[in-house]
Amino acid sequence: MRAQIFGIFTLMLSANVGEAADLVGQPAVDWNGAYVGISAGYGWLRDVDRQFTPPLRSSGDGVVFGAQVGYLHQFGAFVLGGEAEYTRLDINFEGFPIDVEGAFATKARAGFAFDRLLLTGHAGATYITTNIGLEDWGWVAGLGADYLLSDNIVAGVSWDHMQFNRFDGTLIDGQLDLVKTRLSFKF
């Protein structure tokens, strides 16, 4: 009788060890796929106009909202992808009739998945438009955290830092920081 119980116990244990071995290296959550989403947050703009002595410094801030589309591919816990994004800014410089209206960005994303949590960094190019016709390319870099609420719904936060040197051929250097909450649908 002891031999039969021991045999059944050994068989059950070996089956569980086999299942566990199959799961080694397999992520619990799948971050692969395309996604689309919306965002909302706040932005801070600072610039330095170097054509004056001393340089003229100005700033502005305001609510921002936008939309993003991207694709992620998972390699174990490592996740790599790309994203295109539009952010409506409407940030007015304090004391000046100049509005920064929109930001277009393309970014490479890379990070690590911890089950339903994805932590990433991103970098790429951005294009800013204003209400007075000035527009220019700059660079963007930042960080993000996404949480998979279900198989298809992702909630997250992100921070973007955008930098512009000699904006549209002027002596103006600008910086824009955006903090946004995001909601995406993953296909």
N, C-alpha and C positions, 0 to 999 in steps of 0.2 A: 504494500500500500504506500509506504514512504517513497519507494522508487517511482511509482506512478505519479504521485503529487510532485516530486522533484522533477520528473520529466515534463509535466504540464507547465510547471513554473519556469523551467529552462526554455521551453518552447515560447511561452508568452514573453519572456525577457528578451530572447533573441529577435522576435518579431518587432518589439519596440525599439531595440537598438538599431535594427535595419531601417525602420522609419526615421529615426533620428539621424542616421547617417545620410539618408536621402535629403534631409532638410539642411544639412550643413552647407553654408555658402549660399543658400537660397534666401533672398530678402522676403520678409513677411508682407511687404507692400510693394506694388508695382508702380513706379513713377514714370514708366515709358509712355510716350504718346504726345499728341498735340493738345493744345489748350487755348481757350479764348476767355477773356475776362474784362472786368471793369475795376477801376480804382478811384479812390478819393483820399484827399489829405490836405497838407499845408506846405507852402513853399516860401523860402527866404532867398532874396536876391540882393547881392552886394556888387558894387562895381567901383572902379577907380578910373577917373578920366585924367590921363597924364598930360593933356595939352595945357593944363593950368599949373601955376606955381603959387602955393603948394597944390598938389593934385586934388581935384574935386572928388569927394567920396559921396556916394548916394546909395540908398537901399530901398527895399520895398518888400512886402509880404502879402500873402493871401491864400485863399482856398484854391485847391487844384482838383481836377478830376480827369479821368481818361479811360483808355482801353488798351489792352495788350493781346497779342497772339504769339504763340511760341511752340517749341517742341523740345522735349526732354528725352534722353536715352540713358538708361541705367546700366552700369557695369558693376554688379555686386552692390556695394554701398556707395560707390562713386556715381554721381549723376552729372551729365554734360548736356548742354543744349544751347539754343538761341532764342532770342525774343525781339519782336518789333513792337513799338509802343508809341502812342500819341497821348500827350498830356495837355489839356486846356489849362492855361495858366491865369491870364488876366491879372497879372501883378503890376501895380502902378508904382513908379518911382516916387518917393515922397518929395513933394514940391515941384515935380516936373510933369508935363502932360505926355509922358511916355509910358506905354503899356507893353509888357512882354506878354504876347498872346498865346503862343503855342510852342511845344517842344516835341520833335520827332526823335526817336532814338532806336538804334539797333544795338543789341548787346549779346555778347557771349556769356553764358552762365555755367558755373561749375561749382559743385559742392558735394556734400555727403548726406545720405539718407539715414535717419535713425528711426526705422519703422515708419510711422505716419508723419514724422517731422523731417523736413528737408531744409538744411542750412546752405546757402549759396553766396558766392560773390559774383559780381558781374562787371564787365567793362566793355566799352564800345564807343560809337560815335553818336553825336546828337546835333540837331539842327534847330535853331531858335528863330522865331519870327516876332516882329514888333509892329505896333500900329503906325509907325512913321516910316516904314519901308526898310529899316535896317534888319538884316538877317544874316546868319553866319553858322558855320560848322564849328563844333568844339568836341571835347571828349567827355565821357561819362563813366563813372565807376561807383560801385556801392555794394551793399549787402542786403540779403533778404532771408526771410524765414517763412516757410509755407507749412501748413498742416492739412493733411488729407482728412476731411470730415466724413467722406464716404468714398466709394469707388470713383466718383466723378466730380465731387465738389471739393475745391481747395480754397482755404482762407489763408491770408498771409499779410505780412507787413514788409515794406522795403524802404531803403534809404538810397537816394541817388545824389551824387555830387557831380555837377556839371561845371566845366571850366572853359572859358573863352578868352583868348588873347588877341589883342588888336581887333576887336569885334567889327566886322564888316569894313576893314581897312582903316578904322579910326584908332585913336590912342586910348581906347577904352578896354580895360580888362575886366571881365565879369565872372562871378561865381553864382551858381544857383544850387540850393539844397532842397530836396523834396523828401518828405516823409509821407508814405501812403499806406493805406490799408487796401487789400486786394481781395477780390472774389473771382475765382475762375472755374470754368467747366472743363474737365479733362476728358478727352475722347478715348 
